[in-house]
Amino acid sequence: MPSFGPIAPHYDVLMANVPYEMWAGYYRLLLATIEHDPDTLLDVCCGTGNVAEIMVEAGYQVSGFDISPGMVEEAKRKAAAKGLAIDYAVADARTVELGRTFDGAFSFFDSLNYITELEGFRAAIRQVARHLEPGGSFVFDLNTAYAFEQAMFDQVELRRNAKIRYHWKGDYDPGTRIIRVDMEFWRDDQEIRETHHQRAHSDTEVREALSDAGFTHIRVFESYTLDAPRKRSDRVHYTALLGG
């Protein structure tokens, strides 16, 4: 099954322990670090909108898009239930055209690793740039090759009292830097199977894609810190500004 298809209605249960407030706080720390103060934000590959909701509640105007109709449906349902004004759309990051621009954009939870072709990744970076005002910021995270080498996707939760049980197994090809993850989920009497693919984009590839799209002031951090990445960093965050 494709990524984030049948699992979409159960995604928030699966991710219940993720510290979304911390992620949003770290994003704001990075914005302060690069001295950028946006008002309007674009959530690139927004999933079910958890970070978008936090940013709206913090006073930002946020729109988001995701390639998964099921995830966008969940995001819209949640925003409506909470009375939050967030525009969501179903779109592919490589070809998205929303017809407006924003002060800043962000993409979290290794969403851009799911684009497994280098040209597709480069196209997504270009499309983000086209949706930003001059001087706009782009902040995003990526899983590293080290994370895949360390079998981070090999995870099991089979306790009977778990709200959702799962078994994940990754198969990493260092030649292509692509990992295939076969996932099985069980909730109540429902069994769900999905196969996810991610690519470890190299620092050189990321910097070239950003530069070619018109971004400058490119910086990379070991995630959740203001330190430079290490050889054993399993996740990194990039920041960049559009134009001089």
C-alpha positions as CSV (number, residue, x, y, z in Angstrom):
1,M,0.0,0.0,0.0
2,P,1.2,3.6,-0.6
3,S,2.5,5.7,2.3
4,F,-0.1,7.2,4.6
5,G,-3.1,5.7,2.9
6,P,-5.2,3.5,5.2
7,I,-3.2,4.4,8.2
8,A,-4.2,8.1,7.9
9,P,-7.3,8.0,10.2
10,H,-5.1,6.3,12.9
11,Y,-2.0,8.5,12.4
12,D,-2.6,10.7,15.5
13,V,-3.1,7.7,17.7
14,L,0.1,6.2,16.4
15,M,2.0,9.5,17.0
16,A,0.4,10.3,20.3
17,N,3.7,10.5,22.1
18,V,5.4,12.9,19.6
19,P,6.3,16.2,21.3
20,Y,4.7,18.5,18.8
21,E,4.9,21.5,21.0
22,M,8.7,21.0,21.3
23,W,9.0,20.7,17.5
24,A,7.1,24.0,17.0
25,G,9.2,25.6,19.7
26,Y,12.4,24.5,18.0
27,Y,11.1,25.9,14.7
28,R,10.5,29.3,16.4
29,L,14.0,29.1,17.9
30,L,15.5,28.5,14.5
31,L,13.5,31.5,13.1
32,A,15.0,33.7,15.8
33,T,18.4,32.3,15.1
34,I,18.2,33.3,11.5
35,E,16.5,36.6,12.5
36,H,13.4,36.0,10.5
37,D,9.9,37.0,11.7
38,P,7.2,35.7,9.3
39,D,3.5,36.3,9.6
40,T,2.2,33.8,7.0
41,L,3.5,30.2,6.8
42,L,3.2,27.3,4.5
43,D,3.4,23.8,6.0
44,V,4.9,21.7,3.3
45,C,3.8,18.0,3.6
46,C,1.6,18.9,6.5
47,G,0.3,15.5,7.4
48,T,-2.6,15.8,9.8
49,G,-1.7,19.4,10.7
50,N,-0.4,19.1,14.2
51,V,2.4,21.7,13.9
52,A,0.2,23.9,11.7
53,E,-2.4,24.0,14.5
54,I,0.2,25.0,17.1
55,M,1.6,27.8,14.9
56,V,-1.9,29.2,14.3
57,E,-2.6,29.2,18.0
58,A,0.7,31.1,18.4
59,G,-0.7,33.8,16.1
60,Y,0.6,32.9,12.7
61,Q,-1.5,32.5,9.5
62,V,-0.9,29.0,8.2
63,S,-1.8,27.1,5.1
64,G,-0.7,23.5,4.4
65,F,-0.7,20.8,1.8
66,D,0.1,17.1,1.6
67,I,0.1,14.4,-1.1
68,S,-2.1,12.1,1.0
69,P,-5.8,12.8,0.7
70,G,-6.4,10.8,3.8
71,M,-4.0,12.9,5.9
72,V,-5.5,16.2,4.5
73,E,-9.0,15.0,5.3
74,E,-7.9,14.4,8.9
75,A,-6.2,17.8,9.1
76,K,-9.4,19.6,7.8
77,R,-11.6,17.6,10.2
78,K,-9.4,18.6,13.2
79,A,-9.1,22.2,12.2
80,A,-12.9,22.5,11.8
81,A,-13.5,20.8,15.1
82,K,-11.2,23.3,16.9
83,G,-12.4,26.3,14.9
84,L,-9.0,27.0,13.4
85,A,-8.7,28.9,10.1
86,I,-6.2,26.8,8.2
87,D,-6.4,26.3,4.5
88,Y,-5.4,22.7,3.5
89,A,-4.9,21.3,0.0
90,V,-4.0,17.9,-1.5
91,A,-0.9,18.5,-3.6
92,D,2.5,16.9,-4.6
93,A,5.5,19.0,-3.3
94,R,7.2,18.5,-6.6
95,T,4.4,20.2,-8.6
96,V,2.4,22.2,-6.1
97,E,0.8,25.4,-7.3
98,L,-1.3,27.2,-4.6
99,G,-1.5,30.6,-6.4
100,R,-0.1,32.7,-3.5
101,T,3.1,33.3,-1.6
102,F,4.1,33.2,2.0
103,D,6.7,34.8,4.4
104,G,8.0,31.4,5.4
105,A,7.7,27.7,4.9
106,F,8.5,24.6,7.0
107,S,8.5,20.9,6.4
108,F,9.0,18.5,9.4
109,F,9.0,14.8,10.3
110,D,11.3,13.8,7.5
111,S,8.7,14.5,4.9
112,L,11.2,15.4,2.2
113,N,13.0,12.1,2.6
114,Y,9.9,10.5,1.1
115,I,10.9,12.1,-2.3
116,T,13.2,9.4,-3.4
117,E,14.4,10.8,-6.7
118,L,17.0,13.5,-6.6
119,E,15.3,15.6,-9.3
120,G,12.1,15.2,-7.5
121,F,13.7,16.6,-4.4
122,R,15.2,19.5,-6.4
123,A,11.7,20.2,-7.9
124,A,10.1,20.3,-4.4
125,I,12.7,22.9,-3.3
126,R,12.0,25.0,-6.4
127,Q,8.3,24.9,-5.8
128,V,8.8,26.0,-2.2
129,A,10.9,28.9,-3.4
130,R,8.1,29.9,-5.9
131,H,5.7,30.1,-2.9
132,L,7.8,32.4,-0.9
133,E,8.1,36.2,-0.8
134,P,11.7,37.6,-1.4
135,G,13.6,37.1,1.8
136,G,11.3,34.3,2.9
137,S,12.6,31.5,5.1
138,F,12.5,27.7,4.6
139,V,13.1,25.4,7.5
140,F,13.0,21.6,7.2
141,D,14.4,18.5,8.6
142,L,15.8,15.3,7.1
143,N,16.7,11.8,8.3
144,T,20.4,11.1,7.6
145,A,22.0,8.1,6.1
146,Y,23.3,7.3,9.6
147,A,19.7,6.9,10.8
148,F,19.0,4.3,8.1
149,E,22.3,2.5,8.8
150,Q,21.3,2.2,12.4
151,A,18.0,0.6,11.5
152,M,15.9,3.3,13.1
153,F,12.8,2.0,11.3
154,D,13.0,-1.4,12.9
155,Q,10.3,-1.0,15.5
156,V,7.8,-3.3,17.2
157,E,4.9,-2.5,19.5
158,L,2.8,-5.6,20.1
159,R,1.5,-5.1,23.7
160,R,-2.1,-6.2,23.9
161,N,-3.1,-2.9,25.7
162,A,-1.5,-0.7,23.0
163,K,-4.0,1.5,21.2
164,I,-2.4,0.5,18.0
165,R,0.1,-2.3,17.5
166,Y,2.7,-2.4,14.8
167,H,5.7,-4.1,13.3
168,W,8.1,-2.3,11.0
169,K,11.1,-3.6,9.2
170,G,13.5,-1.5,7.1
171,D,15.8,-2.6,4.3
172,Y,18.5,0.0,3.5
173,D,20.5,0.1,0.2
174,P,23.6,2.2,0.8
175,G,24.2,2.3,-2.9
176,T,21.0,4.2,-3.7
177,R,20.7,5.6,-0.1
178,I,17.0,4.4,-0.2
179,I,15.4,2.5,2.6
180,R,12.2,0.4,2.1
181,V,10.1,0.0,5.2
182,D,7.4,-2.7,5.3
183,M,4.9,-1.7,8.0
184,E,2.1,-3.7,9.6
185,F,-0.5,-2.2,11.9
186,W,-3.3,-3.7,14.0
187,R,-6.1,-1.7,15.6
188,D,-9.0,-3.5,17.0
189,D,-9.9,-6.1,14.4
190,Q,-8.3,-4.1,11.5
191,E,-5.0,-5.0,9.9
192,I,-3.2,-2.4,7.8
193,R,-0.1,-2.9,5.6
194,E,1.9,-0.1,4.1
195,T,5.3,0.2,2.4
196,H,7.3,3.4,2.9
197,H,10.4,4.5,1.0
198,Q,12.8,7.2,2.0
199,R,16.1,8.5,0.6
200,A,19.0,10.0,2.5
201,H,19.8,13.2,0.6
202,S,23.4,14.2,1.0
203,D,24.4,17.6,2.4
204,T,25.9,18.5,-1.0
205,E,22.7,17.6,-2.8
206,V,20.6,19.6,-0.3
207,R,22.8,22.7,-0.5
208,E,23.0,22.6,-4.3
209,A,19.2,22.2,-4.6
210,L,18.6,25.2,-2.2
211,S,21.2,27.3,-4.0
212,D,19.9,26.5,-7.5
213,A,16.4,27.5,-6.3
214,G,17.6,30.9,-5.2
215,F,18.2,30.3,-1.5
216,T,21.1,31.8,0.4
217,H,22.3,31.9,4.0
218,I,22.0,28.1,4.2
219,R,22.7,26.6,7.6
220,V,22.4,23.1,9.0
221,F,22.0,22.0,12.6
222,E,21.9,18.8,14.5
223,S,18.2,18.5,15.2
224,Y,16.8,20.2,18.4
225,T,20.1,22.0,18.9
226,L,22.0,24.9,17.5
227,D,25.1,22.8,17.0
228,A,26.6,21.6,13.8
229,P,25.8,18.0,12.7
230,R,28.0,15.2,13.8
231,K,28.8,12.0,12.0
232,R,26.3,10.2,14.2
233,S,23.5,12.8,13.8
234,D,20.4,10.9,12.8
235,R,18.3,13.9,12.0
236,V,19.3,17.4,10.8
237,H,17.5,20.7,10.3
238,Y,18.2,23.1,7.5
239,T,17.5,26.8,7.4
240,A,17.7,29.1,4.3
241,L,16.5,32.5,3.1
242,L,15.2,33.2,-0.4
243,G,17.4,35.7,-2.2
244,G,20.2,37.9,-1.0
